[in-house]
């Protein structure tokens, strides 16, 4: 299984990339664990995850070829 990851803002700065592919994750919990092991700075950061352009909660199933966006906190006014 292969999924596409998109990172924005501070998350892209932490990871050093804005797009990449990842495999061997079945749900968003496993994805978070894998990312936080590889990029420890994410542990202390609050961020949202969108699967195929829809913001999801934890423990959401990920399918082959899904696109996952890592979204930092947004401010606006």
C-alpha positions in Angstrom: 0.0 0.0 0.0 1.3 3.5 -0.8 -0.2 6.8 0.2 0.6 10.3 -0.8 1.4 12.8 2.0 1.1 16.6 1.7 2.6 18.8 4.4 1.8 22.5 4.9 3.3 25.4 6.8 5.3 24.6 9.9 4.9 20.8 9.3 6.6 21.2 5.9 9.4 23.0 7.7 9.8 20.3 10.3 9.7 17.4 7.8 11.8 19.2 5.2 9.4 18.3 2.5 5.9 19.3 1.3 5.1 16.0 -0.6 6.2 12.4 -0.3 5.0 8.9 -0.3 4.7 6.5 2.6 3.6 2.9 3.0 2.7 0.3 5.7 0.2 2.4 7.6 -3.4 1.2 7.9 -5.0 4.0 9.8 -4.4 7.6 10.9 -3.2 6.4 14.4 -0.5 4.3 12.8 0.4 7.3 10.5 0.7 9.7 13.4 2.9 7.2 15.3 5.2 6.7 12.3 5.5 10.4 11.6 6.2 11.3 15.3 8.9 8.7 15.5 10.5 10.1 12.4 9.9 13.8 13.3 9.9 14.1 17.1 9.0 17.8 16.9 5.5 16.8 15.7 4.8 15.3 19.1 4.3 18.7 20.8 2.5 20.2 17.8 -1.2 20.2 17.3 -2.3 19.5 13.7 -5.2 18.1 11.7 -5.2 15.3 9.2 -7.3 15.3 6.0 -7.9 12.1 4.0 -8.8 12.9 0.4 -9.6 16.5 1.3 -11.8 15.7 4.3 -10.6 16.4 7.8 -10.9 13.2 9.9 -10.6 12.2 13.5 -8.1 9.6 14.9 -8.3 6.0 14.0 -9.6 6.5 10.4 -8.8 3.8 7.9 -6.4 4.7 5.1 -6.6 3.0 1.7 -4.1 2.5 -1.0 -3.5 5.7 -3.1 -5.2 8.0 -0.6 -3.9 11.5 -0.3 -3.2 12.6 3.3 -2.8 16.3 4.2 -1.0 17.3 7.4 -2.6 20.6 8.4 -1.0 23.0 10.9 -3.2 25.3 13.0 -4.6 28.1 10.9 -5.4 31.6 12.1 -7.6 34.0 10.4 -9.6 37.1 10.9 
